[in-house]
Amino acid sequence: MRVYRAEIEKPPVEFRLKDVCEWHIVEGVCWHCRHTGRLDKRRLMRGRSPETRLIDLEGHLRCTVCEERGPGAGHSIIVRTAPRN
């Protein structure tokens, strides 16, 4: 599947966990190795308030390929809409 740049966007700073809908695809990007992996909303919500901003979670991500973690790793979260039939 080819993804066009318009379909990928960095969420607004105020985008919160409660704002993630069924048609959103949330992915984490490791800027160290360029790996992109899908993030499950239920796992992101575990132990967190629905008011938690997605940007606040970026420093807690760990890459499953290169094992980089923490705020210095430069991970980011992107949100895009699922393709519609």
Backbone as ProteinMPNN parsed JSONL, in Angstrom:
{"seq_chain_A": "MRVYRAEIEKPPVEFRLKDVCEWHIVEGVCWHCRHTGRLDKRRLMRGRSPETRLIDLEGHLRCTVCEERGPGAGHSIIVRTAPRN", "coords_chain_A": {"N_chain_A": [[0.838, -1.178, 0.0], [0.619, 2.1, -0.886], [1.387, 5.077, 0.698], [0.366, 8.326, 0.758], [1.728, 11.57, 1.277], [-0.168, 13.433, 2.194], [-1.913, 11.897, 3.656], [-0.638, 11.274, 5.972], [0.003, 12.67, 9.043], [1.333, 14.763, 11.546], [-0.063, 14.797, 14.685], [-2.076, 17.477, 16.071], [-0.812, 19.538, 18.735], [-2.522, 19.514, 20.916], [-3.899, 17.126, 20.659], [-5.448, 14.422, 22.067], [-5.594, 11.266, 23.908], [-8.28, 10.548, 24.113], [-9.278, 11.594, 21.796], [-8.631, 9.923, 19.733], [-10.024, 7.992, 17.274], [-11.977, 5.211, 15.893], [-11.353, 5.124, 13.175], [-8.835, 6.137, 12.976], [-5.369, 5.63, 12.486], [-2.74, 5.009, 14.465], [0.659, 5.543, 14.725], [4.027, 4.863, 15.669], [7.152, 6.397, 15.137], [10.51, 5.719, 14.701], [13.214, 7.717, 14.684], [15.793, 7.062, 14.611], [16.328, 4.542, 13.366], [14.417, 4.593, 11.432], [12.194, 2.94, 11.571], [8.754, 2.129, 11.5], [5.956, 1.589, 13.446], [2.786, 0.236, 14.369], [0.629, 1.553, 16.854], [-1.331, 0.503, 19.527], [-4.418, 1.671, 20.65], [-5.635, 0.815, 23.029], [-3.47, -0.181, 24.509], [-1.976, 2.148, 24.791], [-3.702, 3.598, 26.384], [-3.674, 2.249, 28.784], [-3.429, 2.597, 32.16], [-3.352, 5.324, 31.958], [-4.74, 8.62, 31.754], [-7.601, 9.584, 29.786], [-7.241, 12.154, 28.987], [-4.587, 12.512, 28.404], [-2.034, 13.835, 26.41], [-0.968, 13.004, 23.097], [1.548, 13.814, 22.296], [2.929, 13.889, 24.669], [3.475, 11.253, 25.135], [5.466, 10.479, 23.416], [8.126, 10.456, 24.364], [8.186, 8.14, 25.827], [8.23, 5.961, 24.227], [9.541, 2.902, 22.796], [11.657, 1.557, 20.412], [11.068, -1.371, 18.568], [12.875, -2.534, 16.917], [15.564, -1.382, 16.866], [15.853, -0.926, 19.538], [16.074, 1.592, 20.712], [15.229, 4.054, 23.117], [13.385, 6.333, 25.229], [13.385, 9.938, 25.937], [15.462, 11.139, 24.496], [15.703, 9.721, 22.164], [14.221, 10.584, 20.038], [11.734, 9.766, 19.048], [8.544, 9.816, 17.39], [5.0, 10.379, 17.141], [2.589, 9.621, 14.786], [-0.534, 10.269, 13.192], [-2.975, 8.931, 11.138], [-5.687, 8.642, 8.8], [-7.71, 5.764, 8.335], [-7.991, 3.927, 5.269], [-10.926, 4.247, 3.284], [-13.626, 2.205, 2.194]], "CA_chain_A": [[0.0, 0.0, 0.0], [1.379, 3.343, -0.964], [0.807, 6.122, 1.541], [0.704, 9.661, 0.288], [2.085, 12.5, 2.343], [-1.359, 14.1, 2.724], [-2.605, 11.004, 4.569], [0.15, 11.181, 7.205], [0.159, 13.973, 9.659], [1.663, 14.849, 12.961], [-1.274, 15.317, 15.324], [-1.933, 18.761, 16.755], [-0.249, 19.427, 20.088], [-3.59, 19.246, 21.877], [-4.555, 15.855, 20.34], [-5.408, 13.591, 23.274], [-5.981, 9.869, 23.73], [-9.729, 10.469, 23.916], [-9.59, 12.057, 20.443], [-8.322, 8.863, 18.771], [-11.255, 7.287, 16.897], [-11.818, 3.917, 15.232], [-10.802, 5.282, 11.833], [-7.467, 6.643, 13.054], [-4.253, 4.702, 12.607], [-1.702, 5.679, 15.248], [1.94, 4.866, 14.519], [5.227, 5.444, 16.247], [8.264, 6.434, 14.189], [11.838, 5.83, 15.287], [14.039, 8.508, 13.767], [17.136, 6.49, 14.614], [16.418, 3.506, 12.329], [13.307, 4.831, 10.491], [11.15, 1.924, 11.71], [7.417, 2.616, 11.825], [5.131, 0.521, 13.993], [1.457, 0.624, 14.803], [0.403, 1.641, 18.295], [-2.696, 0.141, 19.886], [-4.998, 2.657, 21.555], [-5.872, 0.205, 24.35], [-2.188, -0.238, 25.242], [-1.61, 3.517, 25.142], [-4.607, 4.056, 27.44], [-3.464, 1.487, 30.016], [-2.831, 3.338, 33.267], [-3.277, 6.758, 31.655], [-5.993, 9.351, 31.629], [-7.976, 9.912, 28.406], [-6.809, 13.525, 28.727], [-3.158, 12.508, 28.105], [-1.72, 14.254, 25.042], [-0.11, 12.061, 22.383], [2.913, 14.349, 22.265], [3.557, 13.553, 25.95], [3.829, 9.835, 25.113], [6.583, 10.237, 22.504], [9.341, 10.167, 25.117], [8.063, 6.842, 26.491], [8.232, 4.889, 23.231], [10.755, 2.124, 22.575], [11.664, 0.925, 19.099], [11.19, -2.823, 18.657], [13.942, -2.986, 16.015], [16.899, -0.969, 17.323], [15.789, -0.836, 21.005], [16.237, 2.965, 21.206], [14.123, 4.455, 23.972], [13.534, 7.54, 26.021], [13.172, 11.233, 25.309], [16.554, 11.495, 23.595], [15.685, 8.884, 20.967], [13.59, 11.322, 18.948], [10.559, 9.109, 18.495], [7.37, 10.661, 17.234], [3.737, 9.703, 16.893], [1.815, 10.174, 13.678], [-1.909, 9.787, 13.116], [-3.553, 9.053, 9.799], [-7.011, 8.041, 8.718], [-7.754, 4.481, 7.637], [-8.636, 4.036, 3.96], [-12.353, 3.903, 3.288], [-14.059, 1.382, 1.053]], "C_chain_A": [[0.88, 1.237, 0.0], [0.663, 4.409, -0.155], [1.299, 7.467, 1.036], [0.89, 10.597, 1.461], [0.863, 13.163, 2.975], [-2.088, 13.226, 3.737], [-1.888, 10.878, 5.912], [0.284, 12.574, 7.786], [0.546, 13.833, 11.112], [0.436, 15.442, 13.64], [-1.024, 16.68, 15.953], [-1.451, 18.556, 18.186], [-1.322, 19.041, 21.103], [-4.359, 17.958, 21.589], [-4.359, 14.904, 21.51], [-5.852, 12.173, 22.968], [-7.475, 9.728, 23.473], [-10.148, 10.887, 22.512], [-9.31, 11.006, 19.373], [-9.589, 8.048, 18.526], [-10.926, 5.972, 16.209], [-11.118, 4.047, 13.886], [-9.401, 5.896, 11.821], [-6.479, 5.488, 13.15], [-3.133, 5.472, 13.294], [-0.422, 4.863, 15.108], [3.057, 5.623, 15.225], [6.36, 5.343, 15.24], [9.563, 6.616, 14.96], [12.714, 6.581, 14.293], [15.481, 8.031, 13.766], [17.294, 5.476, 13.48], [15.312, 3.611, 11.276], [12.228, 3.749, 10.534], [9.839, 2.589, 12.097], [6.584, 1.438, 12.307], [3.804, 1.047, 14.494], [1.357, 0.597, 16.319], [-1.07, 1.361, 18.577], [-3.232, 1.13, 20.916], [-5.216, 2.076, 22.951], [-4.586, 0.143, 25.169], [-1.732, 1.155, 25.641], [-2.442, 4.021, 26.315], [-4.32, 3.396, 28.791], [-2.723, 2.326, 31.062], [-2.727, 4.837, 33.041], [-4.677, 7.351, 31.564], [-6.321, 9.566, 30.149], [-7.551, 11.326, 28.01], [-5.322, 13.62, 28.369], [-2.931, 12.886, 26.643], [-0.785, 13.238, 24.395], [1.342, 12.531, 22.377], [3.658, 14.029, 23.566], [4.01, 12.096, 26.004], [5.055, 9.547, 24.258], [7.868, 9.866, 23.229], [9.338, 8.819, 25.813], [8.123, 5.675, 25.517], [9.583, 4.187, 23.173], [10.626, 1.451, 21.229], [11.868, -0.578, 19.268], [12.294, -3.368, 17.763], [15.318, -2.655, 16.592], [16.982, -0.779, 18.841], [16.052, 0.567, 21.559], [15.013, 3.335, 22.033], [14.425, 5.779, 24.649], [13.383, 8.824, 25.23], [14.266, 11.617, 24.308], [16.56, 10.723, 22.287], [15.026, 9.578, 19.782], [12.424, 10.605, 18.305], [9.431, 10.111, 18.323], [6.158, 9.794, 16.943], [3.047, 10.41, 15.744], [0.434, 9.532, 13.688], [-2.373, 9.979, 11.687], [-4.902, 8.37, 9.806], [-6.923, 6.745, 7.916], [-8.428, 4.674, 6.281], [-10.093, 3.588, 4.033], [-12.703, 3.124, 2.037], [-15.095, 2.101, 0.235]], "O_chain_A": [[1.786, 1.369, 0.823], [-0.54, 4.614, -0.315], [2.5, 7.702, 0.909], [0.275, 10.425, 2.513], [0.864, 13.429, 4.177], [-2.808, 13.745, 4.59], [-2.482, 10.419, 6.888], [0.638, 13.527, 7.092], [0.134, 12.902, 11.805], [-0.056, 16.486, 13.215], [0.105, 17.002, 16.324], [-1.671, 17.495, 18.771], [-1.039, 18.31, 22.053], [-5.387, 17.717, 22.222], [-3.227, 14.617, 21.898], [-6.415, 11.903, 21.908], [-7.888, 8.871, 22.692], [-11.256, 10.569, 22.079], [-9.71, 11.18, 18.222], [-10.16, 7.482, 19.458], [-9.762, 5.654, 15.969], [-10.361, 3.156, 13.5], [-8.846, 6.146, 10.75], [-6.738, 4.49, 13.822], [-2.639, 6.468, 12.766], [-0.413, 3.654, 15.339], [3.027, 6.847, 15.354], [6.513, 4.323, 14.568], [9.704, 7.539, 15.762], [12.924, 6.114, 13.174], [16.303, 8.539, 13.003], [18.263, 5.531, 12.722], [15.27, 2.815, 10.338], [11.422, 3.656, 9.608], [9.816, 3.503, 12.922], [6.52, 0.405, 11.641], [3.714, 2.173, 14.985], [1.928, -0.271, 16.979], [-1.949, 1.927, 17.927], [-2.585, 1.395, 21.929], [-5.007, 2.767, 23.948], [-4.601, 0.383, 26.376], [-1.161, 1.332, 26.717], [-1.949, 4.784, 27.146], [-4.691, 3.938, 29.832], [-1.568, 2.709, 30.879], [-2.095, 5.547, 33.824], [-5.658, 6.647, 31.326], [-5.407, 9.715, 29.337], [-7.509, 11.653, 26.824], [-4.841, 14.71, 28.058], [-3.56, 12.325, 25.746], [0.087, 12.678, 25.06], [2.26, 11.713, 22.448], [4.883, 13.911, 23.564], [4.846, 11.743, 26.836], [5.631, 8.465, 24.366], [8.626, 9.03, 22.738], [10.366, 8.389, 26.336], [8.071, 4.519, 25.936], [10.624, 4.78, 23.457], [9.599, 0.841, 20.933], [12.74, -1.009, 20.023], [12.618, -4.553, 17.844], [16.142, -3.549, 16.785], [18.057, -0.502, 19.372], [16.236, 0.717, 22.767], [13.89, 2.969, 21.686], [15.554, 6.27, 24.642], [13.266, 8.802, 24.004], [13.998, 12.358, 23.362], [17.341, 11.037, 21.39], [15.255, 9.192, 18.636], [12.15, 10.817, 17.124], [9.37, 11.123, 19.02], [6.279, 8.634, 16.551], [2.933, 11.636, 15.727], [0.262, 8.398, 14.136], [-2.193, 11.044, 11.096], [-5.217, 7.605, 10.718], [-6.166, 6.643, 6.951], [-9.338, 5.494, 6.154], [-10.433, 2.657, 4.763], [-12.147, 3.354, 0.963], [-15.575, 1.563, -0.763]]}, "name": "protein", "num_of_chains": 1, "seq": "MRVYRAEIEKPPVEFRLKDVCEWHIVEGVCWHCRHTGRLDKRRLMRGRSPETRLIDLEGHLRCTVCEERGPGAGHSIIVRTAPRN"}
